Structure formats: C-alpha cells, structure tokens
Amino acid sequence: MLLMLIVGTICLCLTLIWGGAMYHFATNSTSDSDDSDEGKKWKFGGVSLPNNALGRLRNDKLKYQSNHESISESIDQSPYTSTALEKNSYLGWQPVVVPFPLGSSISWRTCFKAAATSDGTDQPAGCKENPAELGNAPLVEKDWVPDVTMVRKMMIYGKDRDGNQFPPPLSKELCEDIGVFGEKRGDTNKECLKETMIRPTGPLNSTTVTIDPSNHFGQESDSEDGSITVPAPKIMCLVYTMANAHANRIRAMRDTWAGGCDGFLAFSTESDPRLPAISLEHEGPEEYGNTYLASLTRKDGTDPKTKEYFVGRRFHAGGDDYFNSGGAGYTLSQATLRKFLAAMDDAQHCSAGTRTSMEDVMIARCLNYLGIHFTDTRDARGRERFHPFAPGTHLDWKPPREGAPRDWYEDYNKEWGILQGKDCCAPDSVSFHYVKKASMVRHMQALLYTCDQTS
C-alpha cells in the first residue's frame, strides 16, 4: 500500500489506489451488463457498487491468489545506462547529503523546531532541507517533458547513480516519540497510527496488493468473502507546490513515499528536471486563489481504461455541492481524466476561466455534470480512508461543545457522521493532509515502514 503524506495543496492520483476496496480490478471487462447507466449505482452519498463487481472479483479469486504475499519488483541491472542518461541526464541524481556536525547536540529533533512555513534556509546541516544543498534548478527547454518514472526507477533499483541507497535510510531516532516541535512527548501522530493499527499492506516496490472486496461500507459479507492478492494498479501521483518547497517538502516526498508511485510529478512555480517538477503556464496570478484555473492545463495521457472513478474523502458543503476534499487528495481513473479533459473548456458546467481556490468543488461539479460521482470510501466499519488532517488531529477531534462556534468539518460530514477516537481512521488508510514539515514526513515514513511495529 502506498500511504501518502500530503504536504502540498492537492495530491491527485490518476488511477485508483484505494487498498481497501480496489474495484478497479473487478471491472476490467467491457462487455458486462453493468456498463449501462442503470447498472452503475454511483450516487452522492450512495454506497452501492456496480452490479456483479464482487461476483466477478470472486470468480477471478484463484487466478490472482498468491497466498496474500506481496510480490516486490527489483532490478538487478543498473537503469543508469548511457542510453538512459542520454534521454534523461538527471536519472539517478540525488543532492549531496550533508550530515549533522560531529560533536554537536543537533539531531533530528532539532529539524522539527522550524516553522511549517520555513523554506529551509534556517535549518541546520543534516536536516536535508536547506536550499543550498539542492542548488539552483537547471534550465529546461520550453517544450521539455519531465520523466515522471525516474523516482520509481531509482526506488526499484535501490540505489542512486552514485551507488548510495535509495530511498535514503531513515534514522532510528525518527522512530521515537517526536512532537510537532521535536518534543519527547505529545506525539499524537504516532499515537494515532498505533491506536488505529494503520499499517502498510506491503513494501513500496510491491507489484501486487492484498484486498478484501467485502471491506466496504454498506456491503454485506458472506462466506466467500476474504482477502485476495491481485496485481497492483499503475499510479501517477501529482502534487501542487511552490519553488520554495523543492528543497524541503518535495525532497522529503522524493526520499520517502514518491517511489511507491509509478509516476511522480510536482506542479510548481519553477521547473526542475531533477525532482521532477514542472512550471505550468496559466492565466492569472500565481496564488492560492487561482488554484483551479492554474490546474486546467492540457496534458496528453495514456489511453483510458473503461471505468470512471472519482475516489477520495467526500464532503457536503450544502445544496448540491458534494465533492472530494482536495486536501485529503482524490483519485481519478484514466477514463475519468479523459472525460474531464474533453469537457474542461466548458465554462458553464466546468467553470473554465474561474479563478478560485476551491478546485475540489469545481472539479466535482464538472464530473457530476458528466455523470461521474464520488464513491463512499469508508471500510465495512465506517472508518475513513482519506483524511483532510494529520493523524493526531483526527484521533483527538471532538465536536464543538454546546454554545461554541460551529465546526465546518462537522457541518461537511453531517450526512454520514464522524467516528471519533481510534475509529477515526481505517487500518488501510490512503492519505493524510497537513503533514506540513519535511521532518514530519520522514518521521511518519519511518513509523510506517522501518520502525519495529511492536515497539
């Protein structure tokens, strides 16, 4: 499972990565009767699946069964051949690692002391956040096309082109209790992972994923249900960011979970082929309030799959405005993306030309017009999988007391309610938002993938 720690404005994945109910694998056939509008039961707030989805998945159970063991991909031969480097001279590149000064009291806890808005210039050596360590971004041609597969290739090979381990190893200190500012107590994020038993379902280089098709809210279980192992989907991970986050937040993503994506790309205010990041031309100013217009830039993709999915954390802002939270991240299947691209210039239904920060609301309205609605992503016990806050915030969240100001988060979830405490988050959660510090991204990655889970 790829669990994303989202530190940008939006994380958009262009294929279904939902580990708890991977219906992408249950709907490969284009000849099934549920391709009709009647057979599809996607409705706002609905929990129904396409007809026969579970049946088809069970019929293929023996075909994909693999004793529930993840199969990892690896490369024995170096991908850094002269031919590959001629196509992308930055394949395998990594910034020079500057260690903590010998004999100093500086440690990873020190890295947490900086404000979440820091660009890293005030961070000491060893934190892997200082822009001086990254250096200036190389210039690119106007028609430059980024190699979105480069981080994945590096992770599969397990080394950068200088022979250093990739992703870089994480310090054991990051397994300790670390508060938001480096304290030795108050690590609510770690507490949440422990209480909710959130665990990865396999290594980041896994080519399979184990799922339970009955572990979906509103689905009745029977004796045939159970875990099965199926081929992993292809995932394209896109994040919105700014150039001043390249050296810290984007570097932290690149050094941790980004290699779990088959493709990784940062949309930014400056192109950098080493990361990779690309600056998109758009109308209007470069600001948060222009997020939606800035995002409507055409890019050619691969041929679409046949199924249309719009998956994430559903919110209801009132009236007809049901949408998936941009903060929690949402997922579009290739078929959905193609349909959106064909309609994105529709000013009436897809708000083309609108300058707003509510990109998540805008795209939901557009997809709703196109007949594509969100899917309820809760597990069978009603626990959420996509999260608009950091883990600790969800664990500790409580509704406002009587007489206190209203809470928008509660209002947006009134239709289905919010489970509290350890029921806040499903064990197979997909994403968390507001993990703002690069050091916290590394801490969370260590807790999930490298620390002793029994400690």
C-alpha positions as CSV (number, residue, x, y, z in Angstrom):
1,M,0.0,0.0,0.0
2,L,1.1,3.5,-0.8
3,L,0.1,5.8,2.1
4,M,0.6,9.4,1.1
5,L,1.6,12.1,3.5
6,I,0.3,15.2,1.7
7,V,2.1,18.4,2.3
8,G,1.1,20.3,-0.8
9,T,-2.3,21.9,-1.6
10,I,-3.6,18.9,-3.6
11,C,-2.5,15.4,-4.3
12,L,-4.1,14.0,-7.4
13,C,-3.6,10.4,-8.4
14,L,-4.7,9.3,-11.8
15,T,-5.5,5.7,-11.1
16,L,-7.4,4.0,-8.3
17,I,-5.0,3.2,-5.5
18,W,-7.7,2.5,-2.8
19,G,-6.2,-0.5,-1.0
20,G,-9.4,-1.4,1.0
21,A,-11.7,-1.8,-1.9
22,M,-9.8,-2.0,-5.2
23,Y,-12.8,-2.3,-7.5
24,H,-10.6,-1.3,-10.4
25,F,-9.6,-5.0,-10.6
26,A,-13.2,-6.1,-10.5
27,T,-14.3,-4.2,-13.6
28,N,-11.9,-5.0,-16.4
29,S,-14.5,-6.4,-18.7
30,T,-16.0,-4.0,-21.2
31,S,-18.8,-6.4,-22.1
32,D,-20.5,-6.7,-18.7
33,S,-24.1,-5.5,-18.4
34,D,-23.2,-3.0,-15.7
35,D,-21.8,-0.6,-18.2
36,S,-25.2,0.8,-18.6
37,D,-26.4,3.9,-16.7
38,E,-28.9,1.7,-14.9
39,G,-26.2,-0.7,-13.8
40,K,-24.0,1.9,-12.3
41,K,-25.2,2.9,-8.9
42,W,-22.8,5.8,-8.1
43,K,-24.8,8.4,-6.3
44,F,-24.0,11.3,-4.0
45,G,-23.8,9.8,-0.6
46,G,-24.5,6.3,-2.0
47,V,-22.7,3.2,-1.1
48,S,-23.7,0.8,-3.9
49,L,-21.2,-0.9,-6.1
50,P,-21.6,-1.6,-9.8
51,N,-23.6,-4.8,-10.4
52,N,-21.6,-8.0,-10.4
53,A,-18.4,-6.3,-9.2
54,L,-17.9,-8.6,-6.3
55,G,-19.1,-11.6,-8.2
56,R,-16.5,-11.0,-10.9
57,L,-13.8,-10.5,-8.4
58,R,-14.6,-13.7,-6.6
59,N,-14.7,-15.6,-9.9
60,D,-11.1,-14.4,-10.5
61,K,-10.0,-15.2,-7.0
62,L,-8.0,-18.3,-7.8
63,K,-6.4,-16.6,-10.8
64,Y,-4.9,-13.9,-8.7
65,Q,-4.4,-15.7,-5.3
66,S,-0.9,-15.5,-4.2
67,N,-1.0,-16.7,-0.5
68,H,-1.5,-13.0,0.4
69,E,2.2,-12.3,0.0
70,S,3.3,-9.2,-1.7
71,I,5.5,-9.6,-4.8
72,S,8.2,-7.0,-5.0
73,E,9.7,-5.6,-8.1
74,S,13.5,-5.3,-8.4
75,I,16.1,-4.5,-11.0
76,D,19.5,-6.3,-11.0
77,Q,20.9,-4.4,-13.9
78,S,21.6,-0.7,-13.4
79,P,19.0,1.6,-15.1
80,Y,21.7,4.3,-15.4
81,T,22.9,3.2,-18.8
82,S,24.4,5.6,-21.3
83,T,21.3,5.4,-23.4
84,A,19.0,6.2,-20.4
85,L,21.2,9.1,-19.2
86,E,21.3,10.5,-22.8
87,K,17.5,10.7,-22.6
88,N,17.4,12.0,-19.0
89,S,20.7,13.2,-17.7
90,Y,19.2,13.6,-14.2
91,L,18.1,10.0,-13.8
92,G,19.5,8.7,-10.6
93,W,20.5,12.1,-9.4
94,Q,20.5,12.9,-5.6
95,P,21.6,16.0,-3.8
96,V,24.8,15.7,-1.8
97,V,24.0,14.6,1.8
98,V,25.3,16.9,4.4
99,P,25.5,15.1,7.8
100,F,24.8,16.6,11.2
101,P,28.0,18.3,12.5
102,L,30.2,15.9,14.5
103,G,30.2,16.5,18.3
104,S,27.2,18.9,18.1
105,S,23.9,18.4,20.0
106,I,21.9,18.8,16.8
107,S,19.7,15.9,16.0
108,W,16.6,15.1,14.0
109,R,14.5,16.7,16.9
110,T,16.3,20.0,16.0
111,C,14.8,19.8,12.5
112,F,11.3,19.9,13.9
113,K,11.8,23.3,15.6
114,A,11.4,25.3,12.4
115,A,8.1,26.7,11.4
116,A,6.0,24.8,9.0
117,T,6.3,27.7,6.6
118,S,10.1,27.6,6.6
119,D,11.8,27.3,3.2
120,G,14.7,25.5,4.9
121,T,17.3,28.3,4.9
122,D,17.2,28.4,8.7
123,Q,17.6,24.6,9.0
124,P,21.0,23.2,10.2
125,A,23.1,20.8,8.2
126,G,21.7,17.3,8.4
127,C,18.0,18.1,8.2
128,K,18.1,17.7,4.4
129,E,16.0,20.9,3.9
130,N,18.5,23.7,3.1
131,P,18.1,25.1,-0.4
132,A,21.9,25.4,-0.7
133,E,22.1,21.6,-0.7
134,L,19.7,21.4,-3.6
135,G,21.4,24.2,-5.6
136,N,19.8,26.1,-8.5
137,A,17.4,24.3,-10.8
138,P,18.9,23.5,-14.2
139,L,17.2,25.4,-17.1
140,V,14.9,23.4,-19.3
141,E,13.6,24.0,-22.8
142,K,10.0,25.3,-23.2
143,D,8.8,22.0,-24.6
144,W,10.6,19.9,-22.0
145,V,8.7,16.8,-21.0
146,P,9.6,15.5,-17.5
147,D,10.5,11.9,-16.9
148,V,7.8,11.1,-14.3
149,T,9.1,7.5,-13.9
150,M,12.6,8.4,-12.7
151,V,11.9,8.2,-8.9
152,R,10.2,4.9,-9.3
153,K,13.2,3.5,-11.3
154,M,15.5,4.7,-8.6
155,M,13.5,3.0,-5.8
156,I,13.1,-0.3,-7.7
157,Y,16.9,-0.4,-8.3
158,G,17.5,0.6,-4.7
159,K,20.4,2.9,-5.4
160,D,21.1,6.3,-6.9
161,R,23.6,6.6,-9.7
162,D,26.5,7.1,-7.2
163,G,25.7,3.8,-5.6
164,N,24.1,5.2,-2.5
165,Q,21.0,3.5,-1.0
166,F,17.7,4.9,-2.3
167,P,15.4,5.8,-0.8
168,P,17.9,7.1,1.7
169,P,17.9,5.2,5.0
170,L,16.0,6.8,7.9
171,S,17.5,7.4,11.3
172,K,16.3,5.2,14.2
173,E,15.8,8.5,16.1
174,L,12.8,9.0,13.8
175,C,11.1,6.0,15.5
176,E,11.0,7.7,18.8
177,D,8.1,9.8,20.2
178,I,8.5,13.2,18.5
179,G,6.1,16.1,18.9
180,V,5.4,18.7,16.3
181,F,8.3,20.8,17.5
182,G,10.6,18.0,18.4
183,E,9.3,17.3,21.9
184,K,9.8,13.9,23.5
185,R,6.1,13.7,24.3
186,G,2.9,14.7,22.7
187,D,3.4,12.6,19.5
188,T,-0.3,12.3,18.6
189,N,0.5,11.2,15.1
190,K,2.4,8.2,16.3
191,E,-0.4,7.5,18.9
192,C,-3.0,7.6,16.1
193,L,-1.0,5.1,14.0
194,K,-0.8,2.8,17.0
195,E,-4.4,3.1,18.2
196,T,-5.9,2.7,14.7
197,M,-3.4,0.0,13.8
198,I,-2.6,1.7,10.5
199,R,-0.1,-0.5,8.6
200,P,1.2,-0.7,5.1
201,T,0.0,-3.7,3.2
202,G,3.3,-4.3,1.6
203,P,6.6,-2.7,0.5
204,L,6.6,0.4,-1.8
205,N,8.1,-1.7,-4.6
206,S,5.3,-4.2,-4.5
207,T,3.7,-5.3,-7.8
208,T,0.6,-6.8,-6.0
209,V,-1.8,-5.6,-3.4
210,T,-3.9,-7.7,-1.0
211,I,-7.6,-6.5,-0.7
212,D,-10.8,-7.6,0.9
213,P,-13.7,-6.8,-1.5
214,S,-16.2,-7.1,1.3
215,N,-14.4,-4.5,3.5
216,H,-16.6,-1.6,2.1
217,F,-19.2,0.4,3.9
218,G,-22.7,-0.9,3.3
219,Q,-21.6,-4.3,1.8
220,E,-22.9,-7.5,3.2
221,S,-20.3,-10.1,3.9
222,D,-20.7,-13.9,3.2
223,S,-18.6,-17.0,3.4
224,E,-17.0,-16.3,0.1
225,D,-15.5,-13.0,1.1
226,G,-11.9,-12.7,2.3
227,S,-8.6,-11.3,1.4
228,I,-7.2,-11.9,-2.1
229,T,-4.0,-10.8,-3.8
230,V,-4.3,-9.0,-7.2
231,P,-1.9,-7.1,-9.5
232,A,-1.2,-3.6,-8.3
233,P,-2.7,-0.8,-10.4
234,K,-0.5,1.8,-12.0
235,I,-0.4,5.1,-10.1
236,M,0.5,8.6,-11.2
237,C,1.0,10.9,-8.2
238,L,0.7,14.7,-8.8
239,V,1.2,17.4,-6.2
240,Y,0.8,21.2,-6.3
241,T,3.6,23.1,-4.7
242,M,5.9,26.2,-4.9
243,A,9.6,26.5,-5.8
244,N,10.5,27.4,-2.2
245,A,9.3,23.9,-1.1
246,H,11.5,22.0,-3.5
247,A,14.5,21.7,-1.1
248,N,12.5,20.6,1.9
249,R,8.9,19.2,1.3
250,I,9.4,17.9,-2.2
251,R,12.8,16.4,-1.4
252,A,11.2,14.7,1.6
253,M,8.4,13.2,-0.5
254,R,11.0,12.1,-3.1
255,D,13.1,10.5,-0.4
256,T,10.2,8.6,1.2
257,W,6.8,7.7,-0.5
258,A,7.2,9.1,-4.0
259,G,9.0,6.0,-5.3
260,G,5.8,4.0,-4.5
261,C,4.1,5.8,-7.4
262,D,4.7,4.6,-10.9
263,G,4.9,8.2,-11.9
264,F,5.6,11.2,-9.7
265,L,5.5,14.9,-10.7
266,A,5.3,18.2,-8.9
267,F,3.4,21.1,-10.5
268,S,5.2,24.1,-9.3
269,T,6.2,27.7,-10.0
270,E,9.6,26.6,-11.3
271,S,10.7,23.6,-13.4
272,D,13.4,21.3,-12.0
273,P,14.2,18.2,-14.1
274,R,16.0,16.6,-11.1
275,L,12.9,16.2,-8.9
276,P,11.0,16.3,-11.3
277,A,8.9,19.5,-11.1
278,I,7.3,21.4,-13.9
279,S,6.1,25.0,-14.1
280,L,2.7,25.3,-15.8
281,E,1.7,28.3,-17.9
282,H,-1.7,29.6,-16.9
283,E,-3.8,32.8,-16.9
284,G,-3.9,35.0,-13.8
285,P,-1.6,35.4,-10.8
286,E,0.4,32.7,-9.1
287,E,-1.6,32.5,-5.9
288,Y,-3.8,30.1,-3.9
289,G,-7.0,31.8,-5.0
290,N,-6.1,30.9,-8.6
291,T,-5.6,27.2,-8.0
292,Y,-8.4,25.9,-10.2
293,L,-7.6,28.0,-13.3
294,A,-3.9,27.1,-12.9
295,S,-4.7,23.5,-12.8
296,L,-6.6,23.5,-16.1
297,T,-3.6,22.9,-18.4
298,R,-3.9,20.3,-21.1
299,K,-1.5,17.3,-20.9
300,D,-1.7,14.2,-23.1
301,G,-2.0,10.9,-21.2
302,T,-2.2,7.3,-22.0
303,D,-5.2,5.6,-23.4
304,P,-8.1,5.5,-20.9
305,K,-9.3,2.4,-19.1
306,T,-13.0,1.8,-19.4
307,K,-14.2,2.6,-15.9
308,E,-14.8,6.0,-14.4
309,Y,-13.9,6.5,-10.8
310,F,-13.7,9.6,-8.6
311,V,-12.4,8.5,-5.2
312,G,-11.5,10.4,-2.0
313,R,-12.9,11.9,1.1
314,R,-16.4,13.1,0.4
315,F,-17.7,16.4,1.8
316,H,-21.1,18.0,1.6
317,A,-21.0,21.8,1.7
318,G,-24.7,22.2,1.3
319,G,-27.2,22.1,-1.5
320,D,-25.9,20.1,-4.5
321,D,-22.2,20.6,-3.6
322,Y,-20.9,17.2,-2.8
323,F,-17.2,16.9,-3.5
324,N,-14.0,15.1,-2.6
325,S,-11.6,17.0,-0.4
326,G,-8.6,18.4,-2.2
327,G,-6.6,18.4,1.0
328,A,-7.2,14.7,1.6
329,G,-6.3,14.1,-2.0
330,Y,-8.5,12.4,-4.6
331,T,-8.1,9.9,-7.3
332,L,-9.3,9.9,-10.9
333,S,-9.2,6.8,-13.1
334,Q,-7.8,7.3,-16.6
335,A,-11.3,7.1,-18.0
336,T,-12.5,9.9,-15.7
337,L,-9.5,12.0,-16.6
338,R,-10.1,11.7,-20.3
339,K,-13.7,12.6,-19.9
340,F,-12.7,15.7,-17.8
341,L,-10.1,16.8,-20.4
342,A,-12.8,16.7,-23.1
343,A,-15.1,18.9,-21.1
344,M,-12.7,21.2,-19.2
345,D,-13.2,24.2,-21.5
346,D,-17.0,24.2,-20.8
347,A,-17.4,27.5,-18.9
348,Q,-21.0,26.7,-17.9
349,H,-20.6,23.3,-16.4
350,C,-16.9,23.0,-15.7
351,S,-16.2,26.6,-14.6
352,A,-13.4,27.1,-17.2
353,G,-11.8,30.5,-16.6
354,T,-12.9,30.7,-13.0
355,R,-10.3,31.9,-10.5
356,T,-10.9,30.2,-7.2
357,S,-9.1,28.1,-4.6
358,M,-12.0,25.7,-4.5
359,E,-10.5,23.4,-7.2
360,D,-12.0,20.4,-5.4
361,V,-15.5,21.8,-5.6
362,M,-15.1,22.9,-9.2
363,I,-13.9,19.5,-10.5
364,A,-16.7,17.7,-8.6
365,R,-19.3,19.9,-10.2
366,C,-17.8,19.2,-13.6
367,L,-17.7,15.5,-13.1
368,N,-21.2,15.5,-11.7
369,Y,-22.4,17.1,-14.9
370,L,-20.5,14.4,-16.8
371,G,-22.3,11.7,-14.8
372,I,-19.3,10.8,-12.6
373,H,-20.0,10.8,-8.9
374,F,-17.9,10.0,-5.9
375,T,-17.7,6.7,-4.2
376,D,-18.1,6.2,-0.4
377,T,-14.6,5.1,0.6
378,R,-15.2,4.0,4.2
379,D,-14.4,0.5,5.3
380,A,-17.0,-2.0,6.5
381,R,-17.0,-0.5,10.0
382,G,-17.5,3.1,8.7
383,R,-13.8,4.2,9.2
384,E,-12.5,6.7,6.8
385,R,-9.5,6.1,4.4
386,F,-8.8,9.6,3.0
387,H,-8.1,12.2,5.7
388,P,-8.1,16.0,5.5
389,F,-6.0,16.4,8.6
390,A,-2.9,14.9,10.2
391,P,-3.4,11.6,12.0
392,G,-3.2,13.1,15.5
393,T,-5.8,15.7,14.7
394,H,-8.3,13.0,13.6
395,L,-7.6,10.9,16.7
396,D,-8.3,13.8,19.1
397,W,-11.1,15.5,17.1
398,K,-14.3,16.1,19.1
399,P,-17.4,18.1,18.1
400,P,-17.7,21.6,19.5
401,R,-19.4,22.0,22.8
402,E,-22.9,23.4,23.1
403,G,-22.7,27.2,22.5
404,A,-19.3,27.0,20.9
405,P,-18.8,28.2,17.3
406,R,-19.8,25.8,14.6
407,D,-17.2,23.5,13.1
408,W,-17.1,23.4,9.3
409,Y,-15.6,19.9,9.4
410,E,-18.6,18.6,11.4
411,D,-21.0,20.5,9.1
412,Y,-19.5,19.0,6.0
413,N,-19.9,15.5,7.4
414,K,-23.4,15.7,9.0
415,E,-24.9,13.4,6.4
416,W,-22.8,10.4,7.4
417,G,-21.2,11.5,10.7
418,I,-17.7,11.4,12.0
419,L,-16.3,8.4,14.1
420,Q,-14.1,9.6,16.9
421,G,-11.0,8.2,18.7
422,K,-9.4,5.1,17.4
423,D,-12.3,4.6,14.9
424,C,-11.4,7.8,13.1
425,C,-9.2,6.1,10.6
426,A,-9.2,2.8,8.7
427,P,-6.1,0.5,9.2
428,D,-5.7,0.6,5.4
429,S,-5.9,4.4,5.2
430,V,-4.6,6.0,2.0
431,S,-3.7,9.6,2.8
432,F,-3.3,12.3,5.4
433,H,-3.2,16.1,4.9
434,Y,-1.4,18.8,6.8
435,V,1.8,16.8,7.5
436,K,3.5,20.1,6.8
437,K,7.1,19.6,7.9
438,A,9.6,17.7,5.8
439,S,11.0,16.2,9.1
440,M,7.4,15.0,10.0
441,V,7.1,13.3,6.6
442,R,10.3,11.4,7.3
443,H,9.1,10.6,10.9
444,M,5.8,9.2,9.6
445,Q,7.5,7.2,6.9
446,A,9.8,5.7,9.5
447,L,6.9,4.8,11.7
448,L,5.1,3.1,8.9
449,Y,7.8,1.3,7.0
450,T,11.1,0.9,9.0
451,C,10.4,1.0,12.8
452,D,9.6,-2.1,14.8
453,Q,5.8,-2.2,14.7
454,T,5.7,-3.9,18.1
455,S,7.5,-1.1,19.9
